[in-house]
Amino acid sequence: MPPFSLTRTVPLPPDEAWRRLTEWPRHAGAVPLTRVRVLTPPPTHVGTRFVARSGVGPFAVDDVMEVTLWRPPAGDAGGMCRLEKRGRVVLGWAEIEVRPGPGGGSRVVWREELRVGFLPRFSDGALRGASRLLFGRAADRLLQRP
């Protein structure tokens, strides 16, 4: 599936937007039917691994991710996190970028390339649309909750 991106401008300062988006267990509360388990000790750094298990019972899929770039925002410099999807079924990558925005807020850009191993190529359009909707709602929830 070709990469897609979502952009949000929020009134949160960059360090707070970053914190909300990169506290991996919080994603479970923002993505339906998902649990998140961090596999490495805190704090998050390059090499941190976690798994998001989505679904119910035998219909659940693991999205195993590893942080390959970790640069939190500092001062006027924006932050960037890159995750590589390392599972058997869910592959691809995700990037979360947080930059200073208008009025002391933040501009967030979430980019993702998602491949699901058992889906045929002709389903890419539907997967892309569903992913944009799901990840857009997740980003909105993460950025709205304290």
C-alpha positions as CSV (number, residue, x, y, z in Angstrom):
1,M,0.0,0.0,0.0
2,P,1.4,3.5,-0.8
3,P,2.2,5.6,2.2
4,F,-0.4,8.0,3.6
5,S,-0.2,10.9,6.0
6,L,-2.4,12.7,8.4
7,T,-1.8,16.2,9.7
8,R,-3.2,17.8,12.9
9,T,-2.7,21.2,14.4
10,V,-3.4,21.2,18.1
11,P,-3.2,23.7,21.0
12,L,-0.8,21.5,22.9
13,P,2.9,22.4,23.3
14,P,5.2,20.1,21.2
15,D,6.5,18.2,24.3
16,E,3.0,17.4,25.5
17,A,1.8,16.4,22.0
18,W,4.9,14.2,21.7
19,R,4.3,12.6,25.1
20,R,0.7,11.8,24.3
21,L,1.6,10.2,20.9
22,T,4.6,8.2,22.1
23,E,3.3,6.6,25.3
24,W,2.7,3.4,23.5
25,P,0.3,1.8,26.0
26,R,-2.1,4.8,25.6
27,H,-2.7,3.6,22.0
28,A,-4.8,0.7,23.4
29,G,-7.3,3.3,24.6
30,A,-7.4,5.0,21.2
31,V,-7.6,2.0,18.9
32,P,-10.6,-0.3,19.3
33,L,-10.0,-4.0,20.3
34,T,-6.3,-3.4,20.8
35,R,-3.9,-4.1,23.6
36,V,-0.3,-2.8,23.7
37,R,2.6,-4.5,25.4
38,V,6.0,-2.8,25.6
39,L,8.7,-5.5,25.4
40,T,11.7,-3.4,26.4
41,P,12.4,-1.4,29.6
42,P,11.6,2.3,29.6
43,P,12.3,5.0,28.7
44,T,11.6,4.8,24.9
45,H,14.8,4.9,22.8
46,V,16.1,3.5,19.5
47,G,15.6,-0.3,19.9
48,T,12.4,-0.1,22.0
49,R,10.0,-2.8,20.9
50,F,6.3,-3.2,21.5
51,V,3.4,-5.1,20.1
52,A,-0.1,-3.9,19.4
53,R,-2.5,-6.9,19.4
54,S,-5.8,-6.0,17.6
55,G,-8.8,-8.2,17.2
56,V,-10.6,-10.8,19.2
57,G,-9.5,-14.4,20.0
58,P,-8.3,-16.3,17.0
59,F,-9.0,-13.3,14.8
60,A,-6.4,-11.1,16.5
61,V,-3.3,-9.9,14.7
62,D,0.0,-8.7,16.2
63,D,1.7,-5.5,15.0
64,V,5.2,-5.8,16.3
65,M,7.1,-2.5,16.1
66,E,10.6,-1.3,16.8
67,V,11.7,2.3,17.3
68,T,14.4,3.0,14.7
69,L,14.6,6.8,15.1
70,W,13.9,8.7,18.4
71,R,14.4,12.4,18.5
72,P,12.0,14.1,20.9
73,P,11.2,17.8,20.4
74,A,13.7,20.2,22.0
75,G,13.2,24.0,22.1
76,D,12.3,25.2,18.7
77,A,13.3,21.9,17.0
78,G,10.6,19.5,16.2
79,G,10.7,15.8,17.1
80,M,10.6,12.7,14.9
81,C,10.0,9.0,15.8
82,R,10.1,6.2,13.2
83,L,8.7,2.7,13.8
84,E,9.5,-0.3,11.7
85,K,6.8,-3.0,11.7
86,R,8.5,-6.3,12.2
87,G,5.7,-8.8,12.5
88,R,4.9,-11.8,10.4
89,V,1.6,-10.4,9.1
90,V,1.7,-6.6,9.6
91,L,4.7,-4.9,7.8
92,G,5.7,-1.4,6.9
93,W,6.6,1.6,8.9
94,A,5.2,4.6,10.7
95,E,6.6,8.1,11.5
96,I,5.3,10.6,14.0
97,E,6.6,14.1,13.6
98,V,5.8,16.9,16.0
99,R,6.8,20.5,15.3
100,P,6.0,23.8,16.9
101,G,2.7,25.2,15.6
102,P,0.8,28.5,15.7
103,G,0.2,30.2,19.1
104,G,2.5,27.8,21.0
105,G,0.7,24.7,19.8
106,S,1.9,21.9,17.7
107,R,1.7,20.6,14.2
108,V,1.6,16.8,14.1
109,V,2.3,14.7,10.9
110,W,1.7,10.9,11.1
111,R,2.9,9.0,8.1
112,E,2.4,5.3,7.6
113,E,3.0,2.5,5.1
114,L,1.1,-0.6,6.0
115,R,1.2,-4.0,4.4
116,V,-0.9,-6.9,5.6
117,G,0.7,-10.2,4.4
118,F,-2.4,-12.2,3.6
119,L,-4.3,-9.4,1.7
120,P,-4.0,-9.2,-2.1
121,R,-2.7,-6.1,-3.8
122,F,-6.2,-5.2,-5.2
123,S,-7.3,-4.5,-1.6
124,D,-4.7,-1.7,-1.1
125,G,-7.3,1.1,-1.8
126,A,-9.7,-0.2,0.9
127,L,-6.9,-0.8,3.3
128,R,-5.5,2.7,2.8
129,G,-9.0,4.3,3.4
130,A,-9.6,2.2,6.5
131,S,-6.1,2.9,7.8
132,R,-6.5,6.7,7.3
133,L,-9.8,6.6,9.2
134,L,-8.6,4.4,12.0
135,F,-5.2,6.2,12.6
136,G,-6.8,9.6,12.2
137,R,-9.3,8.8,14.9
138,A,-6.5,7.3,17.1
139,A,-4.4,10.5,16.7
140,D,-7.3,12.7,17.5
141,R,-8.1,10.7,20.7
142,L,-4.5,10.6,21.8
143,L,-4.1,14.3,21.3
144,Q,-7.4,15.1,23.1
145,R,-6.9,13.0,26.2
146,P,-4.7,14.2,29.1
